[in-house]
Amino acid sequence: MSNGFYTAEIYRGLDRKYLAIGSSLGLIFGCSQETLRQLKQQRDEEEANQKQSSQLILNVKFYNVKILLSCIDI
């Protein structure tokens, strides 16, 4: 871009302004994407742990009922 005498003041150094604005927006956008990715990963891990613990509780209840029924048969 020409920085000549006839260029208006607001257009001088425009490439540096675009560089600063673009890199700032890119940084903000990238950080927000990474934050969302980490939050989704944390949510998925918590859901998996919750599902696993609920299956464990169901298995324990099933075995307790099975043991109780076997005691009644005796």
Secondary structure by P-SEA (a helix, b strand, c coil): ccccccccccccaaaaaaaaaaaaaaaaaaaaaaaaaaaaaaaaaaaaaaaaaaaaaaaaaaaaaaaaaaaaac
